[in-house]
Amino acid sequence: GLYLYVNDGFSSQTGYSREEVLGRTPSDINLYANPGERERFIGILEKDGKAENVVVSFRRKGGEVYDSEFSAKPISYAGEDCLLAQSRDITDRRRAENAVKESEKKYRTLVDSMKDWVWSINGKGEHTFTNGAVLKLLGYTPEEILNRSIYGPLHPESATAMETILAESIKQKKGWNSIELKRRHKDGSIRIFE
């Protein structure tokens, strides 16, 4: 379809002035970075009657590609069937999300390569994370530990101490360190951890 109207936000986002796009199509200005995304977007419109926050890569006037959440719905404008479209540049958000994913990947690689057991628990004392060292140190796979109570493999003496430590930790909203705990290995033997 032809552009009948564009606002200042469109011009700011794409680099095209109104005069450059009115009466032209998105294809005329090479807006879609990947032409297949246009067909995908149109398919969603045809199937659902509207499209909301579909991630599409567009090309600015200068050639720079950016990510956008693109929405559109049919309307009547000046007596014609048209699409009212809105797009939000999410390039910075996507870069930040990718940076976080990369950081998490590096963290995961670092933690998984450690010989020490690294773990976390929630306020109920259930394991929410564990690295693979738990297998060598206690004989349990991470899957056997995740979502299970911290008290399960603890020696009874340590379980009582841990109840106090955990309650105080929650109250003060901070962790703990340098505490000696006796843990039961899967084979039944007792191991001492700090």
C-alpha positions as YAML, in Angstrom:
chain: A
units: angstrom
residues:
- id: 1
  name: GLY
  ca: [0.00, 0.00, 0.00]
- id: 2
  name: LEU
  ca: [0.91, 3.63, -0.49]
- id: 3
  name: TYR
  ca: [1.83, 5.96, 2.34]
- id: 4
  name: LEU
  ca: [-1.02, 8.46, 2.75]
- id: 5
  name: TYR
  ca: [0.28, 10.04, 5.95]
- id: 6
  name: VAL
  ca: [3.34, 9.73, 8.17]
- id: 7
  name: ASN
  ca: [4.02, 11.58, 11.41]
- id: 8
  name: ASP
  ca: [7.21, 13.15, 12.73]
- id: 9
  name: GLY
  ca: [8.03, 9.94, 14.61]
- id: 10
  name: PHE
  ca: [8.20, 8.04, 11.31]
- id: 11
  name: SER
  ca: [10.55, 10.66, 9.88]
- id: 12
  name: SER
  ca: [12.70, 10.64, 12.99]
- id: 13
  name: GLN
  ca: [12.90, 6.84, 13.04]
- id: 14
  name: THR
  ca: [13.50, 6.24, 9.32]
- id: 15
  name: GLY
  ca: [15.25, 9.43, 8.22]
- id: 16
  name: TYR
  ca: [12.68, 9.99, 5.44]
- id: 17
  name: SER
  ca: [10.69, 13.22, 5.27]
- id: 18
  name: ARG
  ca: [6.95, 13.14, 4.58]
- id: 19
  name: GLU
  ca: [7.54, 14.45, 1.08]
- id: 20
  name: GLU
  ca: [9.89, 11.56, 0.32]
- id: 21
  name: VAL
  ca: [7.38, 8.84, 1.22]
- id: 22
  name: LEU
  ca: [3.84, 10.11, 0.57]
- id: 23
  name: GLY
  ca: [2.38, 8.28, -2.43]
- id: 24
  name: ARG
  ca: [5.15, 5.66, -2.32]
- id: 25
  name: THR
  ca: [5.23, 2.12, -0.90]
- id: 26
  name: PRO
  ca: [7.55, 0.62, 1.72]
- id: 27
  name: SER
  ca: [9.15, -1.35, -1.13]
- id: 28
  name: ASP
  ca: [9.81, 1.87, -3.05]
- id: 29
  name: ILE
  ca: [11.98, 3.15, -0.21]
- id: 30
  name: ASN
  ca: [13.45, -0.28, 0.58]
- id: 31
  name: LEU
  ca: [12.10, -0.06, 4.15]
- id: 32
  name: TYR
  ca: [12.16, -3.77, 4.99]
- id: 33
  name: ALA
  ca: [15.70, -5.00, 5.64]
- id: 34
  name: ASN
  ca: [14.47, -8.49, 4.79]
- id: 35
  name: PRO
  ca: [11.62, -8.60, 2.22]
- id: 36
  name: GLY
  ca: [10.45, -11.91, 3.71]
- id: 37
  name: GLU
  ca: [9.52, -10.04, 6.89]
- id: 38
  name: ARG
  ca: [7.00, -7.97, 4.93]
- id: 39
  name: GLU
  ca: [5.28, -11.13, 3.73]
- id: 40
  name: ARG
  ca: [5.35, -12.56, 7.26]
- id: 41
  name: PHE
  ca: [3.82, -9.36, 8.64]
- id: 42
  name: ILE
  ca: [1.10, -9.31, 5.97]
- id: 43
  name: GLY
  ca: [0.39, -12.99, 6.73]
- id: 44
  name: ILE
  ca: [-0.22, -12.11, 10.39]
- id: 45
  name: LEU
  ca: [-2.52, -9.24, 9.36]
- id: 46
  name: GLU
  ca: [-4.52, -11.48, 7.04]
- id: 47
  name: LYS
  ca: [-4.78, -14.28, 9.61]
- id: 48
  name: ASP
  ca: [-5.55, -12.21, 12.72]
- id: 49
  name: GLY
  ca: [-7.05, -9.05, 11.24]
- id: 50
  name: LYS
  ca: [-4.33, -7.02, 13.00]
- id: 51
  name: ALA
  ca: [-0.70, -7.32, 14.02]
- id: 52
  name: GLU
  ca: [0.69, -6.28, 17.39]
- id: 53
  name: ASN
  ca: [4.33, -5.81, 18.36]
- id: 54
  name: VAL
  ca: [5.75, -7.98, 15.59]
- id: 55
  name: VAL
  ca: [9.54, -7.67, 15.57]
- id: 56
  name: VAL
  ca: [10.68, -6.52, 12.14]
- id: 57
  name: SER
  ca: [14.02, -5.21, 10.89]
- id: 58
  name: PHE
  ca: [13.72, -1.97, 8.91]
- id: 59
  name: ARG
  ca: [16.28, 0.04, 6.95]
- id: 60
  name: ARG
  ca: [16.79, 3.76, 7.57]
- id: 61
  name: LYS
  ca: [17.30, 6.15, 4.68]
- id: 62
  name: GLY
  ca: [21.07, 6.00, 5.26]
- id: 63
  name: GLY
  ca: [21.06, 2.18, 5.05]
- id: 64
  name: GLU
  ca: [21.35, 1.41, 8.79]
- id: 65
  name: VAL
  ca: [19.23, -1.56, 9.84]
- id: 66
  name: TYR
  ca: [17.25, -1.29, 13.07]
- id: 67
  name: ASP
  ca: [14.85, -3.53, 14.98]
- id: 68
  name: SER
  ca: [11.28, -2.43, 15.49]
- id: 69
  name: GLU
  ca: [8.11, -3.63, 17.16]
- id: 70
  name: PHE
  ca: [5.59, -3.07, 14.40]
- id: 71
  name: SER
  ca: [1.81, -2.99, 14.84]
- id: 72
  name: ALA
  ca: [-0.99, -2.33, 12.36]
- id: 73
  name: LYS
  ca: [-4.75, -2.54, 12.11]
- id: 74
  name: PRO
  ca: [-7.25, -1.82, 9.32]
- id: 75
  name: ILE
  ca: [-9.04, 1.55, 9.40]
- id: 76
  name: SER
  ca: [-10.99, 3.78, 7.05]
- id: 77
  name: TYR
  ca: [-9.10, 6.98, 6.14]
- id: 78
  name: ALA
  ca: [-10.48, 9.61, 3.75]
- id: 79
  name: GLY
  ca: [-13.03, 7.06, 2.56]
- id: 80
  name: GLU
  ca: [-10.42, 4.40, 1.76]
- id: 81
  name: ASP
  ca: [-9.55, 1.12, 3.45]
- id: 82
  name: CYS
  ca: [-6.12, 1.65, 4.95]
- id: 83
  name: LEU
  ca: [-3.76, 0.39, 7.61]
- id: 84
  name: LEU
  ca: [-2.92, 2.41, 10.68]
- id: 85
  name: ALA
  ca: [0.63, 1.37, 11.53]
- id: 86
  name: GLN
  ca: [2.89, 2.15, 14.45]
- id: 87
  name: SER
  ca: [6.46, 1.13, 15.02]
- id: 88
  name: ARG
  ca: [8.80, 1.42, 17.99]
- id: 89
  name: ASP
  ca: [12.57, 1.29, 17.57]
- id: 90
  name: ILE
  ca: [13.78, -1.46, 19.92]
- id: 91
  name: THR
  ca: [17.36, -1.62, 18.68]
- id: 92
  name: ASP
  ca: [18.88, -0.43, 21.95]
- id: 93
  name: ARG
  ca: [16.69, -2.77, 23.97]
- id: 94
  name: ARG
  ca: [17.65, -5.74, 21.78]
- id: 95
  name: ARG
  ca: [21.35, -4.85, 22.09]
- id: 96
  name: ALA
  ca: [20.98, -4.68, 25.87]
- id: 97
  name: GLU
  ca: [19.13, -8.03, 25.93]
- id: 98
  name: ASN
  ca: [21.86, -9.62, 23.80]
- id: 99
  name: ALA
  ca: [24.56, -8.16, 26.06]
- id: 100
  name: VAL
  ca: [22.82, -9.64, 29.11]
- id: 101
  name: LYS
  ca: [22.53, -13.04, 27.37]
- id: 102
  name: GLU
  ca: [26.23, -12.94, 26.49]
- id: 103
  name: SER
  ca: [27.14, -11.97, 30.04]
- id: 104
  name: GLU
  ca: [24.99, -14.78, 31.43]
- id: 105
  name: LYS
  ca: [26.64, -17.22, 29.05]
- id: 106
  name: LYS
  ca: [30.11, -16.15, 30.22]
- id: 107
  name: TYR
  ca: [29.01, -16.35, 33.86]
- id: 108
  name: ARG
  ca: [27.51, -19.80, 33.32]
- id: 109
  name: THR
  ca: [30.70, -21.02, 31.62]
- id: 110
  name: LEU
  ca: [32.83, -19.66, 34.47]
- id: 111
  name: VAL
  ca: [30.65, -21.10, 37.22]
- id: 112
  name: ASP
  ca: [30.25, -24.47, 35.49]
- id: 113
  name: SER
  ca: [34.02, -24.83, 35.18]
- id: 114
  name: MET
  ca: [34.61, -24.25, 38.91]
- id: 115
  name: LYS
  ca: [35.52, -27.14, 41.18]
- id: 116
  name: ASP
  ca: [33.71, -25.48, 44.10]
- id: 117
  name: TRP
  ca: [29.99, -26.02, 44.48]
- id: 118
  name: VAL
  ca: [28.16, -22.83, 43.58]
- id: 119
  name: TRP
  ca: [24.47, -22.67, 44.39]
- id: 120
  name: SER
  ca: [21.63, -20.36, 45.30]
- id: 121
  name: ILE
  ca: [18.38, -20.81, 47.18]
- id: 122
  name: ASN
  ca: [15.12, -18.92, 47.49]
- id: 123
  name: GLY
  ca: [13.48, -17.72, 50.70]
- id: 124
  name: LYS
  ca: [11.94, -21.16, 51.26]
- id: 125
  name: GLY
  ca: [15.35, -22.78, 51.24]
- id: 126
  name: GLU
  ca: [14.90, -24.45, 47.83]
- id: 127
  name: HIS
  ca: [17.82, -24.64, 45.42]
- id: 128
  name: THR
  ca: [17.26, -22.32, 42.45]
- id: 129
  name: PHE
  ca: [20.71, -22.83, 40.92]
- id: 130
  name: THR
  ca: [23.59, -25.27, 41.20]
- id: 131
  name: ASN
  ca: [26.64, -25.88, 39.11]
- id: 132
  name: GLY
  ca: [27.88, -29.31, 38.08]
- id: 133
  name: ALA
  ca: [30.43, -29.58, 40.90]
- id: 134
  name: VAL
  ca: [27.64, -30.95, 43.12]
- id: 135
  name: LEU
  ca: [27.95, -34.28, 41.32]
- id: 136
  name: LYS
  ca: [31.62, -34.76, 42.25]
- id: 137
  name: LEU
  ca: [31.27, -33.32, 45.75]
- id: 138
  name: LEU
  ca: [27.96, -34.84, 46.88]
- id: 139
  name: GLY
  ca: [27.10, -37.42, 44.23]
- id: 140
  name: TYR
  ca: [23.90, -35.66, 43.12]
- id: 141
  name: THR
  ca: [23.22, -34.35, 39.64]
- id: 142
  name: PRO
  ca: [22.13, -30.71, 39.40]
- id: 143
  name: GLU
  ca: [18.66, -31.96, 38.43]
- id: 144
  name: GLU
  ca: [18.44, -33.91, 41.69]
- id: 145
  name: ILE
  ca: [19.24, -30.75, 43.67]
- id: 146
  name: LEU
  ca: [17.27, -28.06, 41.81]
- id: 147
  name: ASN
  ca: [13.95, -27.07, 43.40]
- id: 148
  name: ARG
  ca: [14.72, -29.29, 46.37]
- id: 149
  name: SER
  ca: [15.16, -28.14, 49.93]
- id: 150
  name: ILE
  ca: [18.62, -27.22, 51.17]
- id: 151
  name: TYR
  ca: [17.83, -29.23, 54.29]
- id: 152
  name: GLY
  ca: [17.61, -32.59, 52.47]
- id: 153
  name: PRO
  ca: [21.34, -33.39, 52.24]
- id: 154
  name: LEU
  ca: [22.24, -31.52, 55.44]
- id: 155
  name: HIS
  ca: [23.34, -33.40, 58.54]
- id: 156
  name: PRO
  ca: [20.74, -32.82, 61.37]
- id: 157
  name: GLU
  ca: [23.20, -30.63, 63.35]
- id: 158
  name: SER
  ca: [23.79, -28.43, 60.32]
- id: 159
  name: ALA
  ca: [20.08, -28.32, 59.43]
- id: 160
  name: THR
  ca: [19.29, -26.67, 62.76]
- id: 161
  name: ALA
  ca: [22.09, -24.14, 62.28]
- id: 162
  name: MET
  ca: [20.96, -23.48, 58.71]
- id: 163
  name: GLU
  ca: [17.41, -22.65, 59.83]
- id: 164
  name: THR
  ca: [18.82, -19.86, 62.01]
- id: 165
  name: ILE
  ca: [21.27, -18.68, 59.31]
- id: 166
  name: LEU
  ca: [18.58, -18.62, 56.62]
- id: 167
  name: ALA
  ca: [16.06, -16.76, 58.81]
- id: 168
  name: GLU
  ca: [18.70, -14.14, 59.71]
- id: 169
  name: SER
  ca: [19.80, -13.86, 56.08]
- id: 170
  name: ILE
  ca: [16.25, -13.21, 54.92]
- id: 171
  name: LYS
  ca: [15.68, -10.70, 57.70]
- id: 172
  name: GLN
  ca: [18.88, -8.77, 56.87]
- id: 173
  name: LYS
  ca: [18.55, -9.33, 53.11]
- id: 174
  name: LYS
  ca: [22.11, -10.54, 52.70]
- id: 175
  name: GLY
  ca: [23.99, -13.79, 52.28]
- id: 176
  name: TRP
  ca: [26.44, -15.53, 54.56]
- id: 177
  name: ASN
  ca: [29.94, -16.94, 54.36]
- id: 178
  name: SER
  ca: [32.55, -18.88, 56.36]
- id: 179
  name: ILE
  ca: [30.00, -21.24, 57.89]
- id: 180
  name: GLU
  ca: [30.89, -24.88, 58.27]
- id: 181
  name: LEU
  ca: [28.11, -27.28, 57.33]
- id: 182
  name: LYS
  ca: [27.97, -31.06, 57.33]
- id: 183
  name: ARG
  ca: [26.31, -32.49, 54.25]
- id: 184
  name: ARG
  ca: [25.31, -36.02, 53.48]
- id: 185
  name: HIS
  ca: [26.81, -37.45, 50.26]
- id: 186
  name: LYS
  ca: [24.47, -39.53, 48.12]
- id: 187
  name: ASP
  ca: [26.43, -42.62, 49.25]
- id: 188
  name: GLY
  ca: [25.56, -41.79, 52.90]
- id: 189
  name: SER
  ca: [28.98, -40.49, 53.96]
- id: 190
  name: ILE
  ca: [29.28, -37.08, 55.66]
- id: 191
  name: ARG
  ca: [31.23, -34.26, 53.99]
- id: 192
  name: ILE
  ca: [32.17, -30.97, 55.60]
- id: 193
  name: PHE
  ca: [31.69, -27.80, 53.58]
- id: 194
  name: GLU
  ca: [32.53, -24.18, 54.29]
...
